[in-house]
Amino acid sequence: MSPALSPLLFINILLFLPFHHTASAAAPAIPVNGTCRNTCGTISVNFPFGTDFGCGHPDFSRYIKCSSGTLEFSTGTGIYTISSIDYPSSTITIADPFMSTCSSMQNSGSFRLDKASPFTITENNIFVLLGCSTTSPVFDQYVDLCDTGSGSRVCRGMYSCKGVTGIGLQQNAPATTCCVYESPTGLNSGYALDLPKLQCSSYTSIYDFGGNEGDPMKWKFGISLQYNDSYSTENCKNCEDSGGYCGFTGVDESFACICRNGLHTSNNCFGRGFAWSGTWRTKFQTRMSSAVFSWFLLSTMISALVDCAIYLKQLYCLGLENAFEELLLLALHCKSSRKFFLTFLISWL
């Protein structure tokens, strides 16, 4: 006797096939670790930057990250807090916790931009070396490394601050140990401010005088960096238009559109069930397909048991003259139903 499928099992298959196609077409992409965010603390984070690994452009991921609500910039000389980002001008402003200001001066560390980084120091920055030794190379009579023009006013302004006592100087001390530094190597990637080599106690950077060059308490201290803004692509624009975040994935760091649920695609979030708008139908279909699959799984198991029970009843009605042969047929029949169910389940997975 050749085993046959029960009508209930056959109906289940017919009902399930179109939903299986829908679920496959709308299945979300491979998940990544977490999702991206568009803010870190009070700062908006847009492409090419990212809050977490896999977000933004890979060339920036080693330099920019969000840590405990603070957006940080990393370079070879330390980790610095990003105080602001100005996207129209493609600049970020970072704060060195050991940098001197008018209100507080202290011994500082060095500052260096990594070579080949996508950042350069803007021309707005005025680097001021404080408490320098008389033998410092910045005072070399043959190499002019200090701005002796307007720089002298900046030095006098810094030395008029009460905070100057923090580096062992008296308020309004002679500005002969101060230098508005003009780097001989320029302000490109690889720029270094090596204080031990320059024999100076501290440094500061002024990126804006706050409209009052005569009042150092109103000066804005920090380092303004220009970043390369040529990384935007059409794929990224399409991704952002769909409510996703531009990111990257894989060993080759290929482009990925990170959707708000943490899944990513190679183009955009439309049709993934988790875009910001325009996808309610796909979202409904995806959830509906999951519910139908659960119903199919349960009903198929029940139909297989019912199929075996019906066949057992048929054998009982025939009598038990050939009990061993009939029980063997029953086992083969139930095994066939179970095998079909498992095969279909594996094909789904």
MOVENZI-V178139 format. One line per field, one symbol per residue. ss: DSSP state (~ for helix, > for strand, _ for the rest). phi: phi as a letter, one per 40 degrees, with the letter a starting at -180 (. if undefined). psi: psi as a letter, one per 20 degrees, with the letter a starting at -180 (. if undefined). Layout:
ss->???
phi->???
psi->???
This chain:
ss->______~~~~~~~~~~~~~~~~~~~~____>_______>>__>>__________>__~~~~__>>>>__>>>>>>__>>>>>>>>>____>>>>>_______________>>______>>>____>>>>>>>____~~~______>___~~~~~~~~~~__~~~~~~_______~~~_>>>__________>>_~~~~_>>>>>>>>>_______~~~_>>_>>>>>______~~~~~~~~___>>>>>____>>>>>____>>>______________~~~~~~~~~~~~~~~~~~~~~~~~~~~~~~~~~~~~~~~____~~~~~~~~~~~~~~~~~~~~~~~~~~_
phi->.ccbccdccccdccccdccccccccbcccccbcgbcbbabgbbcbbdccacbcgbgcccbccbbabbfgbcbbbaccibbcccabbcdcfbbbbbccbccbccabacbccbacccgccbbcccccbcbcbgcccccccbcccbcbbccccccccccccccccccccbgbccgcdccbbaccbcccgbcdgcbbccdccfbcaaabbbacggaccbccccbcibcbcbcbcccbcdcccccccgcbcaaagccfccacccccgcbbcbaccgbgbccagbcccccccccccccccccdcccccccccdcccccccccccgbcbdcccccccccccccccccccccccccc
psi->ppqqqqhggghggghhghhhgghghjprrpqroarqqjqocjpporpjrqhrpiqaqhiihihpqpoljppqppahjapqpohqpohhilqqpqpoijqqrhhpqrprarpppqqjqkqqpqihpopppqlqqijqiijpiioniqojdhhhhgghghiiqhihiikjqqpkqqjijqpopopiiakaqippnngghilqhrrrppipikjniiniiiqoprppppqokjiqrhggghghhjjrppbrrrhjlrqqoorijiqqrifripjiijrhrjkhghgggghhhgghgggggghggghggggggghgghgghirkgmgggghgggghghhgghggghghghhg.
